[in-house]
Amino acid sequence: MKAGTIGATVSALALAGCATMTEAPLTGPCHVTQAMHQRYAGATFRERLRRTIQRDANAPVARILRDGVPATMDFRPERIDIHLDDGGRIDGLRCG
């Protein structure tokens, strides 16, 4: 009886180790630090960077802004704006 209980416990622990952890949802408001500016400034923007930047800023919404392209002027505290230069490099990060 004891061996059966131990085996069941080991099986349960093994299955629990296979469970995937879900990422906590981003809730905002956006927060950009000086360290983020230093980390991303000048980096070539790739779509996979969007989620990393959003997670660092706790911003559920991200918007890519390029020089000369019109953008709305509405302020949304949960949004991070990723500004790109003509070469596709990150020129700045701002909340709003």
Biopython code that builds the backbone (N, CA, C, O; Angstrom):
import numpy as np
from Bio.PDB.StructureBuilder import StructureBuilder

atoms = [
    (1, "MET", "N", (0.816, -1.186, 0.000)),
    (1, "MET", "CA", (0.000, 0.000, 0.000)),
    (1, "MET", "C", (0.865, 1.257, 0.000)),
    (1, "MET", "O", (0.577, 2.228, -0.700)),
    (2, "LYS", "N", (1.921, 1.219, 0.794)),
    (2, "LYS", "CA", (2.819, 2.364, 0.869)),
    (2, "LYS", "C", (3.527, 2.588, -0.468)),
    (2, "LYS", "O", (3.701, 3.731, -0.891)),
    (3, "ALA", "N", (3.931, 1.514, -1.130)),
    (3, "ALA", "CA", (4.617, 1.616, -2.415)),
    (3, "ALA", "C", (3.700, 2.240, -3.466)),
    (3, "ALA", "O", (4.158, 3.019, -4.302)),
    (4, "GLY", "N", (2.407, 1.904, -3.431)),
    (4, "GLY", "CA", (1.444, 2.476, -4.368)),
    (4, "GLY", "C", (1.276, 3.973, -4.172)),
    (4, "GLY", "O", (1.150, 4.728, -5.136)),
    (5, "THR", "N", (1.276, 4.392, -2.916)),
    (5, "THR", "CA", (1.141, 5.812, -2.596)),
    (5, "THR", "C", (2.369, 6.587, -3.062)),
    (5, "THR", "O", (2.255, 7.683, -3.612)),
    (6, "ILE", "N", (3.537, 6.006, -2.834)),
    (6, "ILE", "CA", (4.780, 6.655, -3.260)),
    (6, "ILE", "C", (4.823, 6.760, -4.786)),
    (6, "ILE", "O", (5.200, 7.796, -5.335)),
    (7, "GLY", "N", (4.433, 5.680, -5.461)),
    (7, "GLY", "CA", (4.423, 5.694, -6.918)),
    (7, "GLY", "C", (3.469, 6.736, -7.476)),
    (7, "GLY", "O", (3.793, 7.410, -8.454)),
    (8, "ALA", "N", (2.294, 6.876, -6.866)),
    (8, "ALA", "CA", (1.319, 7.874, -7.305)),
    (8, "ALA", "C", (1.848, 9.286, -7.085)),
    (8, "ALA", "O", (1.653, 10.171, -7.918)),
    (9, "THR", "N", (2.515, 9.483, -5.963)),
    (9, "THR", "CA", (3.082, 10.795, -5.666)),
    (9, "THR", "C", (4.173, 11.153, -6.670)),
    (9, "THR", "O", (4.215, 12.276, -7.173)),
    (10, "VAL", "N", (5.047, 10.206, -6.957)),
    (10, "VAL", "CA", (6.130, 10.438, -7.925)),
    (10, "VAL", "C", (5.530, 10.745, -9.302)),
    (10, "VAL", "O", (6.002, 11.650, -9.991)),
    (11, "SER", "N", (4.513, 10.013, -9.702)),
    (11, "SER", "CA", (3.862, 10.249, -10.993)),
    (11, "SER", "C", (3.242, 11.641, -11.055)),
    (11, "SER", "O", (3.361, 12.331, -12.067)),
    (12, "ALA", "N", (2.587, 12.051, -9.987)),
    (12, "ALA", "CA", (1.957, 13.369, -9.944)),
    (12, "ALA", "C", (2.995, 14.480, -10.035)),
    (12, "ALA", "O", (2.792, 15.483, -10.719)),
    (13, "LEU", "N", (4.111, 14.288, -9.333)),
    (13, "LEU", "CA", (5.175, 15.295, -9.390)),
    (13, "LEU", "C", (5.809, 15.361, -10.773)),
    (13, "LEU", "O", (6.153, 16.444, -11.246)),
    (14, "ALA", "N", (5.964, 14.229, -11.413)),
    (14, "ALA", "CA", (6.537, 14.194, -12.757)),
    (14, "ALA", "C", (5.631, 14.926, -13.738)),
    (14, "ALA", "O", (6.114, 15.687, -14.576)),
    (15, "LEU", "N", (4.343, 14.707, -13.644)),
    (15, "LEU", "CA", (3.398, 15.394, -14.524)),
    (15, "LEU", "C", (3.354, 16.891, -14.246)),
    (15, "LEU", "O", (3.230, 17.690, -15.174)),
    (16, "ALA", "N", (3.452, 17.270, -12.998)),
    (16, "ALA", "CA", (3.453, 18.690, -12.644)),
    (16, "ALA", "C", (4.667, 19.395, -13.230)),
    (16, "ALA", "O", (4.588, 20.565, -13.603)),
    (17, "GLY", "N", (5.787, 18.691, -13.313)),
    (17, "GLY", "CA", (6.994, 19.272, -13.894)),
    (17, "GLY", "C", (6.868, 19.517, -15.382)),
    (17, "GLY", "O", (7.605, 20.334, -15.934)),
    (18, "CYS", "N", (5.958, 18.833, -16.040)),
    (18, "CYS", "CA", (5.756, 19.000, -17.474)),
    (18, "CYS", "C", (4.780, 20.121, -17.805)),
    (18, "CYS", "O", (4.675, 20.526, -18.963)),
    (19, "ALA", "N", (4.075, 20.618, -16.818)),
    (19, "ALA", "CA", (3.092, 21.682, -17.061)),
    (19, "ALA", "C", (3.814, 22.953, -17.489)),
    (19, "ALA", "O", (4.883, 23.277, -16.970)),
    (20, "THR", "N", (3.227, 23.661, -18.429)),
    (20, "THR", "CA", (3.826, 24.910, -18.880)),
    (20, "THR", "C", (3.348, 26.048, -17.996)),
    (20, "THR", "O", (2.193, 26.080, -17.570)),
    (21, "MET", "N", (4.237, 26.966, -17.730)),
    (21, "MET", "CA", (3.896, 28.136, -16.935)),
    (21, "MET", "C", (3.389, 29.211, -17.880)),
    (21, "MET", "O", (4.000, 29.458, -18.920)),
    (22, "THR", "N", (2.301, 29.841, -17.541)),
    (22, "THR", "CA", (1.793, 30.927, -18.361)),
    (22, "THR", "C", (2.351, 32.238, -17.840)),
    (22, "THR", "O", (2.565, 32.415, -16.641)),
    (23, "GLU", "N", (2.578, 33.137, -18.756)),
    (23, "GLU", "CA", (3.125, 34.435, -18.419)),
    (23, "GLU", "C", (2.031, 35.318, -17.835)),
    (23, "GLU", "O", (0.898, 35.299, -18.316)),
    (24, "ALA", "N", (2.354, 36.081, -16.815)),
    (24, "ALA", "CA", (1.379, 36.992, -16.219)),
    (24, "ALA", "C", (0.988, 38.043, -17.253)),
    (24, "ALA", "O", (1.848, 38.523, -17.991)),
    (25, "PRO", "N", (-0.278, 38.407, -17.320)),
    (25, "PRO", "CA", (-0.706, 39.399, -18.308)),
    (25, "PRO", "C", (-0.132, 40.775, -17.995)),
    (25, "PRO", "O", (0.043, 41.149, -16.835)),
    (26, "LEU", "N", (0.153, 41.506, -19.043)),
    (26, "LEU", "CA", (0.635, 42.877, -18.888)),
    (26, "LEU", "C", (-0.570, 43.761, -18.599)),
    (26, "LEU", "O", (-1.581, 43.685, -19.297)),
    (27, "THR", "N", (-0.469, 44.588, -17.586)),
    (27, "THR", "CA", (-1.615, 45.358, -17.151)),
    (27, "THR", "C", (-1.456, 46.859, -17.306)),
    (27, "THR", "O", (-2.437, 47.595, -17.207)),
    (28, "GLY", "N", (-0.227, 47.332, -17.549)),
    (28, "GLY", "CA", (-0.003, 48.766, -17.631)),
    (28, "GLY", "C", (-0.077, 49.371, -16.241)),
    (28, "GLY", "O", (-0.341, 48.632, -15.293)),
    (29, "PRO", "N", (0.131, 50.620, -16.065)),
    (29, "PRO", "CA", (0.513, 51.528, -17.129)),
    (29, "PRO", "C", (1.949, 51.298, -17.575)),
    (29, "PRO", "O", (2.756, 50.693, -16.869)),
    (30, "CYS", "N", (2.235, 51.789, -18.745)),
    (30, "CYS", "CA", (3.569, 51.687, -19.318)),
    (30, "CYS", "C", (4.576, 52.424, -18.431)),
    (30, "CYS", "O", (4.259, 53.447, -17.825)),
    (31, "HIS", "N", (5.781, 51.885, -18.369)),
    (31, "HIS", "CA", (6.858, 52.525, -17.601)),
    (31, "HIS", "C", (8.176, 52.252, -18.322)),
    (31, "HIS", "O", (8.600, 51.102, -18.438)),
    (32, "VAL", "N", (8.819, 53.312, -18.804)),
    (32, "VAL", "CA", (10.097, 53.191, -19.510)),
    (32, "VAL", "C", (11.201, 53.734, -18.612)),
    (32, "VAL", "O", (11.096, 54.841, -18.084)),
    (33, "THR", "N", (12.254, 52.951, -18.446)),
    (33, "THR", "CA", (13.371, 53.357, -17.598)),
    (33, "THR", "C", (14.573, 53.765, -18.451)),
    (33, "THR", "O", (14.626, 53.501, -19.652)),
    (34, "GLN", "N", (15.523, 54.409, -17.803)),
    (34, "GLN", "CA", (16.764, 54.788, -18.481)),
    (34, "GLN", "C", (17.514, 53.540, -18.945)),
    (34, "GLN", "O", (18.128, 53.538, -20.012)),
    (35, "ALA", "N", (17.463, 52.490, -18.144)),
    (35, "ALA", "CA", (18.130, 51.230, -18.517)),
    (35, "ALA", "C", (17.534, 50.665, -19.808)),
    (35, "ALA", "O", (18.261, 50.116, -20.636)),
    (36, "MET", "N", (16.220, 50.797, -19.984)),
    (36, "MET", "CA", (15.590, 50.335, -21.221)),
    (36, "MET", "C", (16.078, 51.149, -22.407)),
    (36, "MET", "O", (16.367, 50.595, -23.468)),
    (37, "HIS", "N", (16.172, 52.462, -22.231)),
    (37, "HIS", "CA", (16.684, 53.317, -23.313)),
    (37, "HIS", "C", (18.086, 52.869, -23.719)),
    (37, "HIS", "O", (18.391, 52.753, -24.906)),
    (38, "GLN", "N", (18.917, 52.626, -22.744)),
    (38, "GLN", "CA", (20.289, 52.212, -23.033)),
    (38, "GLN", "C", (20.340, 50.833, -23.678)),
    (38, "GLN", "O", (21.160, 50.590, -24.563)),
    (39, "ARG", "N", (19.482, 49.943, -23.245)),
    (39, "ARG", "CA", (19.488, 48.576, -23.774)),
    (39, "ARG", "C", (19.045, 48.522, -25.235)),
    (39, "ARG", "O", (19.634, 47.794, -26.035)),
    (40, "TYR", "N", (18.015, 49.287, -25.586)),
    (40, "TYR", "CA", (17.424, 49.162, -26.918)),
    (40, "TYR", "C", (17.842, 50.241, -27.918)),
    (40, "TYR", "O", (17.664, 50.050, -29.121)),
    (41, "ALA", "N", (18.384, 51.348, -27.466)),
    (41, "ALA", "CA", (18.747, 52.437, -28.377)),
    (41, "ALA", "C", (19.742, 51.956, -29.434)),
    (41, "ALA", "O", (20.792, 51.399, -29.115)),
    (42, "GLY", "N", (19.389, 52.183, -30.679)),
    (42, "GLY", "CA", (20.270, 51.822, -31.786)),
    (42, "GLY", "C", (20.132, 50.385, -32.251)),
    (42, "GLY", "O", (20.725, 50.012, -33.264)),
    (43, "ALA", "N", (19.370, 49.571, -31.544)),
    (43, "ALA", "CA", (19.173, 48.169, -31.946)),
    (43, "ALA", "C", (18.266, 48.112, -33.170)),
    (43, "ALA", "O", (17.299, 48.867, -33.268)),
    (44, "THR", "N", (18.575, 47.227, -34.091)),
    (44, "THR", "CA", (17.717, 47.029, -35.246)),
    (44, "THR", "C", (16.428, 46.375, -34.769)),
    (44, "THR", "O", (16.454, 45.334, -34.113)),
    (45, "PHE", "N", (15.293, 46.999, -35.108)),
    (45, "PHE", "CA", (14.016, 46.475, -34.642)),
    (45, "PHE", "C", (13.652, 45.224, -35.409)),
    (45, "PHE", "O", (13.691, 45.195, -36.639)),
    (46, "ARG", "N", (13.304, 44.210, -34.680)),
    (46, "ARG", "CA", (12.760, 42.962, -35.220)),
    (46, "ARG", "C", (11.443, 42.732, -34.499)),
    (46, "ARG", "O", (11.303, 43.099, -33.332)),
    (47, "GLU", "N", (10.495, 42.142, -35.165)),
    (47, "GLU", "CA", (9.170, 41.937, -34.572)),
    (47, "GLU", "C", (9.249, 41.172, -33.250)),
    (47, "GLU", "O", (8.441, 41.410, -32.353)),
    (48, "ARG", "N", (10.205, 40.266, -33.122)),
    (48, "ARG", "CA", (10.314, 39.500, -31.876)),
    (48, "ARG", "C", (10.727, 40.388, -30.695)),
    (48, "ARG", "O", (10.521, 40.012, -29.541)),
    (49, "LEU", "N", (11.308, 41.561, -30.974)),
    (49, "LEU", "CA", (11.677, 42.498, -29.908)),
    (49, "LEU", "C", (10.456, 43.178, -29.306)),
    (49, "LEU", "O", (10.482, 43.596, -28.148)),
    (50, "ARG", "N", (9.381, 43.289, -30.093)),
    (50, "ARG", "CA", (8.183, 43.989, -29.637)),
    (50, "ARG", "C", (7.705, 43.426, -28.288)),
    (50, "ARG", "O", (7.480, 44.182, -27.344)),
    (51, "ARG", "N", (7.555, 42.118, -28.204)),
    (51, "ARG", "CA", (7.035, 41.493, -26.978)),
    (51, "ARG", "C", (7.996, 41.692, -25.808)),
    (51, "ARG", "O", (7.558, 41.912, -24.679)),
    (52, "THR", "N", (9.284, 41.618, -26.065)),
    (52, "THR", "CA", (10.279, 41.817, -25.004)),
    (52, "THR", "C", (10.202, 43.239, -24.463)),
    (52, "THR", "O", (10.240, 43.456, -23.252)),
    (53, "ILE", "N", (10.095, 44.200, -25.366)),
    (53, "ILE", "CA", (9.997, 45.608, -24.946)),
    (53, "ILE", "C", (8.701, 45.832, -24.177)),
    (53, "ILE", "O", (8.695, 46.506, -23.147)),
    (54, "GLN", "N", (7.607, 45.269, -24.676)),
    (54, "GLN", "CA", (6.333, 45.403, -23.980)),
    (54, "GLN", "C", (6.417, 44.831, -22.567)),
    (54, "GLN", "O", (5.928, 45.446, -21.619)),
    (55, "ARG", "N", (7.027, 43.674, -22.423)),
    (55, "ARG", "CA", (7.152, 43.036, -21.106)),
    (55, "ARG", "C", (8.002, 43.902, -20.181)),
    (55, "ARG", "O", (7.657, 44.090, -19.014)),
    (56, "ASP", "N", (9.115, 44.428, -20.699)),
    (56, "ASP", "CA", (9.983, 45.287, -19.878)),
    (56, "ASP", "C", (9.248, 46.538, -19.407)),
    (56, "ASP", "O", (9.488, 47.020, -18.301)),
    (57, "ALA", "N", (8.346, 47.069, -20.249)),
    (57, "ALA", "CA", (7.628, 48.300, -19.923)),
    (57, "ALA", "C", (6.274, 48.048, -19.258)),
    (57, "ALA", "O", (5.591, 48.999, -18.879)),
    (58, "ASN", "N", (5.876, 46.777, -19.112)),
    (58, "ASN", "CA", (4.561, 46.409, -18.577)),
    (58, "ASN", "C", (3.440, 47.036, -19.406)),
    (58, "ASN", "O", (2.435, 47.495, -18.863)),
    (59, "ALA", "N", (3.626, 47.049, -20.718)),
    (59, "ALA", "CA", (2.681, 47.692, -21.629)),
    (59, "ALA", "C", (1.948, 46.648, -22.475)),
    (59, "ALA", "O", (2.576, 45.977, -23.294)),
    (60, "PRO", "N", (0.642, 46.499, -22.294)),
    (60, "PRO", "CA", (-0.098, 45.515, -23.078)),
    (60, "PRO", "C", (-0.243, 45.886, -24.559)),
    (60, "PRO", "O", (-0.575, 45.033, -25.382)),
    (61, "VAL", "N", (0.002, 47.141, -24.894)),
    (61, "VAL", "CA", (-0.135, 47.599, -26.276)),
    (61, "VAL", "C", (1.175, 48.249, -26.716)),
    (61, "VAL", "O", (1.777, 49.019, -25.969)),
    (62, "ALA", "N", (1.609, 47.929, -27.939)),
    (62, "ALA", "CA", (2.810, 48.554, -28.497)),
    (62, "ALA", "C", (2.475, 49.136, -29.864)),
    (62, "ALA", "O", (1.703, 48.559, -30.630)),
    (63, "ARG", "N", (3.064, 50.279, -30.154)),
    (63, "ARG", "CA", (2.860, 50.924, -31.440)),
    (63, "ARG", "C", (4.232, 51.260, -32.020)),
    (63, "ARG", "O", (5.100, 51.795, -31.331)),
    (64, "ILE", "N", (4.407, 50.937, -33.289)),
    (64, "ILE", "CA", (5.662, 51.241, -33.985)),
    (64, "ILE", "C", (5.472, 52.547, -34.730)),
    (64, "ILE", "O", (4.534, 52.687, -35.514)),
    (65, "LEU", "N", (6.353, 53.502, -34.492)),
    (65, "LEU", "CA", (6.285, 54.801, -35.155)),
    (65, "LEU", "C", (7.556, 55.020, -35.948)),
    (65, "LEU", "O", (8.663, 54.838, -35.440)),
    (66, "ARG", "N", (7.383, 55.416, -37.211)),
    (66, "ARG", "CA", (8.515, 55.720, -38.087)),
    (66, "ARG", "C", (8.513, 57.201, -38.422)),
    (66, "ARG", "O", (7.456, 57.832, -38.456)),
    (67, "ASP", "N", (9.693, 57.760, -38.672)),
    (67, "ASP", "CA", (9.803, 59.169, -39.038)),
    (67, "ASP", "C", (8.941, 59.473, -40.253)),
    (67, "ASP", "O", (8.960, 58.734, -41.238)),
    (68, "GLY", "N", (8.192, 60.558, -40.180)),
    (68, "GLY", "CA", (7.402, 61.017, -41.312)),
    (68, "GLY", "C", (6.082, 60.307, -41.520)),
    (68, "GLY", "O", (5.333, 60.665, -42.430)),
    (69, "VAL", "N", (5.774, 59.314, -40.706)),
    (69, "VAL", "CA", (4.509, 58.589, -40.848)),
    (69, "VAL", "C", (3.532, 59.151, -39.820)),
    (69, "VAL", "O", (3.862, 59.214, -38.635)),
    (70, "PRO", "N", (2.334, 59.561, -40.246)),
    (70, "PRO", "CA", (1.373, 60.150, -39.311)),
    (70, "PRO", "C", (0.949, 59.157, -38.220)),
    (70, "PRO", "O", (0.877, 57.950, -38.450)),
    (71, "ALA", "N", (0.676, 59.693, -37.046)),
    (71, "ALA", "CA", (0.206, 58.871, -35.923)),
    (71, "ALA", "C", (-0.831, 59.672, -35.149)),
    (71, "ALA", "O", (-0.790, 60.902, -35.127)),
    (72, "THR", "N", (-1.746, 58.974, -34.523)),
    (72, "THR", "CA", (-2.741, 59.657, -33.705)),
    (72, "THR", "C", (-2.057, 60.291, -32.500)),
    (72, "THR", "O", (-0.987, 59.851, -32.080)),
    (73, "MET", "N", (-2.668, 61.303, -31.961)),
    (73, "MET", "CA", (-2.085, 62.019, -30.826)),
    (73, "MET", "C", (-2.779, 61.665, -29.506)),
    (73, "MET", "O", (-2.558, 62.328, -28.492)),
    (74, "ASP", "N", (-3.614, 60.629, -29.518)),
    (74, "ASP", "CA", (-4.288, 60.230, -28.287)),
    (74, "ASP", "C", (-3.281, 59.651, -27.302)),
    (74, "ASP", "O", (-2.334, 58.971, -27.697)),
    (75, "PHE", "N", (-3.490, 59.923, -26.033)),
    (75, "PHE", "CA", (-2.592, 59.396, -24.997)),
    (75, "PHE", "C", (-3.234, 58.175, -24.374)),
    (75, "PHE", "O", (-4.361, 58.230, -23.883)),
    (76, "ARG", "N", (-2.513, 57.083, -24.399)),
    (76, "ARG", "CA", (-2.975, 55.830, -23.788)),
    (76, "ARG", "C", (-1.887, 55.355, -22.832)),
    (76, "ARG", "O", (-0.832, 54.909, -23.284)),
    (77, "PRO", "N", (-2.114, 55.439, -21.533)),
    (77, "PRO", "CA", (-1.067, 55.121, -20.556)),
    (77, "PRO", "C", (-0.595, 53.674, -20.595)),
    (77, "PRO", "O", (0.478, 53.370, -20.075)),
    (78, "GLU", "N", (-1.367, 52.775, -21.197)),
    (78, "GLU", "CA", (-0.960, 51.371, -21.251)),
    (78, "GLU", "C", (-0.160, 51.048, -22.513)),
    (78, "GLU", "O", (0.227, 49.896, -22.709)),
    (79, "ARG", "N", (0.094, 52.029, -23.365)),
    (79, "ARG", "CA", (0.761, 51.789, -24.648)),
    (79, "ARG", "C", (2.211, 52.277, -24.623)),
    (79, "ARG", "O", (2.520, 53.325, -24.056)),
    (80, "ILE", "N", (3.087, 51.498, -25.246)),
    (80, "ILE", "CA", (4.461, 51.943, -25.465)),
    (80, "ILE", "C", (4.627, 52.244, -26.953)),
    (80, "ILE", "O", (4.222, 51.465, -27.815)),
    (81, "ASP", "N", (5.233, 53.391, -27.225)),
    (81, "ASP", "CA", (5.547, 53.776, -28.597)),
    (81, "ASP", "C", (7.016, 53.470, -28.844)),
    (81, "ASP", "O", (7.892, 53.928, -28.111)),
    (82, "ILE", "N", (7.270, 52.696, -29.880)),
    (82, "ILE", "CA", (8.637, 52.344, -30.259)),
    (82, "ILE", "C", (8.967, 53.163, -31.507)),
    (82, "ILE", "O", (8.442, 52.899, -32.589)),
    (83, "HIS", "N", (9.828, 54.145, -31.350)),
    (83, "HIS", "CA", (10.188, 55.046, -32.440)),
    (83, "HIS", "C", (11.383, 54.471, -33.205)),
    (83, "HIS", "O", (12.399, 54.106, -32.613)),
    (84, "LEU", "N", (11.240, 54.399, -34.535)),
    (84, "LEU", "CA", (12.304, 53.867, -35.391)),
    (84, "LEU", "C", (12.835, 54.956, -36.301)),
    (84, "LEU", "O", (12.088, 55.829, -36.742)),
    (85, "ASP", "N", (14.139, 54.899, -36.583)),
    (85, "ASP", "CA", (14.721, 55.829, -37.547)),
    (85, "ASP", "C", (14.555, 55.266, -38.959)),
    (85, "ASP", "O", (13.949, 54.210, -39.139)),
    (86, "ASP", "N", (15.087, 55.960, -39.950)),
    (86, "ASP", "CA", (14.945, 55.543, -41.349)),
    (86, "ASP", "C", (15.593, 54.185, -41.629)),
    (86, "ASP", "O", (15.206, 53.490, -42.569)),
    (87, "GLY", "N", (16.570, 53.814, -40.817)),
    (87, "GLY", "CA", (17.258, 52.542, -41.006)),
    (87, "GLY", "C", (16.617, 51.377, -40.274)),
    (87, "GLY", "O", (17.133, 50.260, -40.319)),
    (88, "GLY", "N", (15.484, 51.623, -39.591)),
    (88, "GLY", "CA", (14.808, 50.561, -38.859)),
    (88, "GLY", "C", (15.405, 50.275, -37.494)),
    (88, "GLY", "O", (15.132, 49.236, -36.893)),
    (89, "ARG", "N", (16.223, 51.203, -37.006)),
    (89, "ARG", "CA", (16.806, 51.059, -35.666)),
    (89, "ARG", "C", (15.962, 51.805, -34.641)),
    (89, "ARG", "O", (15.327, 52.811, -34.957)),
    (90, "ILE", "N", (15.963, 51.312, -33.431)),
    (90, "ILE", "CA", (15.171, 51.939, -32.365)),
    (90, "ILE", "C", (15.817, 53.267, -31.993)),
    (90, "ILE", "O", (16.984, 53.339, -31.608)),
    (91, "ASP", "N", (15.001, 54.321, -32.125)),
    (91, "ASP", "CA", (15.459, 55.685, -31.865)),
    (91, "ASP", "C", (14.966, 56.194, -30.509)),
    (91, "ASP", "O", (15.529, 57.135, -29.950)),
    (92, "GLY", "N", (13.914, 55.567, -29.987)),
    (92, "GLY", "CA", (13.387, 56.000, -28.707)),
    (92, "GLY", "C", (12.202, 55.160, -28.268)),
    (92, "GLY", "O", (11.545, 54.506, -29.078)),
    (93, "LEU", "N", (11.946, 55.191, -26.974)),
    (93, "LEU", "CA", (10.804, 54.499, -26.379)),
    (93, "LEU", "C", (10.065, 55.511, -25.527)),
    (93, "LEU", "O", (10.670, 56.214, -24.717)),
    (94, "ARG", "N", (8.750, 55.586, -25.711)),
    (94, "ARG", "CA", (7.939, 56.510, -24.916)),
    (94, "ARG", "C", (6.601, 55.875, -24.606)),
    (94, "ARG", "O", (6.060, 55.102, -25.396)),
    (95, "CYS", "N", (6.086, 56.209, -23.459)),
    (95, "CYS", "CA", (4.754, 55.731, -23.097)),
    (95, "CYS", "C", (3.719, 56.692, -23.643)),
    (95, "CYS", "O", (3.968, 57.894, -23.741)),
    (96, "GLY", "N", (2.575, 56.173, -23.995)),
    (96, "GLY", "CA", (1.494, 57.031, -24.434)),
    (96, "GLY", "C", (0.870, 56.577, -25.670)),
    (96, "GLY", "O", (-0.063, 57.212, -26.159)),
]
sb = StructureBuilder()
sb.init_structure("model")
sb.init_model(0)
sb.init_chain("A")
sb.init_seg("    ")
for serial, (resi, resn, name, xyz) in enumerate(atoms, 1):
    if name == "N":
        sb.init_residue(resn, " ", resi, " ")
    sb.init_atom(name, np.array(xyz, "f"), 0.0, 1.0, " ", f" {name:<3s}", serial, name[0])
structure = sb.get_structure()
